[in-house]
Amino acid sequence: MILSDHAKQAMLDDDVEESEVRQCLEHGKLTTQGFVKGEPRYVKTCELKGRKIVVVYTLNCDEVRVITVYAIWSKKWRN
């Protein structure tokens, strides 16, 4: 797994650990698949530690490159 500089900063900003990103990639639900400038992009989500973690990534020869990561807080996940 390769983390882009943007993903690393986003993880710091939202207090998301690399282990949480890995867990989301391995066990999260694929919610979106699309293309940006001809490159396929994927979005996986999972609920961890009272929040929804969202990981946007690409695949290149079986190598995952994480574009960005963010956490969504909701009353639903806090209860």
FENHUUR-V211345 format. One record per backbone hydrogen bond with DSSP energy under -0.5 kcal/mol. CO is the residue of the C=O (numbers start at 1). NH is the residue of the N-H. Records with the same first field share a line. If there is no record, write none. Layout:
CO=NH + NH
This chain:
2=4 + 66
4=8
5=9
6=10
7=11
8=12
9=13
10=14
11=15 + 16
12=15
17=20 + 21
18=22
19=23
20=24
21=25
22=26
23=27
24=28
29=31 + 45
32=43
34=41
36=39
39=36
41=34
42=57
43=31 + 32
44=55
45=29
46=48 + 53
48=51
51=48 + 53
52=72
53=46
54=70
55=44
56=67 + 68
57=42
58=65
60=63
62=64
63=60
64=2 + 66
65=58 + 67
66=4
68=56
70=54
71=73
72=52
74=77 + 78
75=79
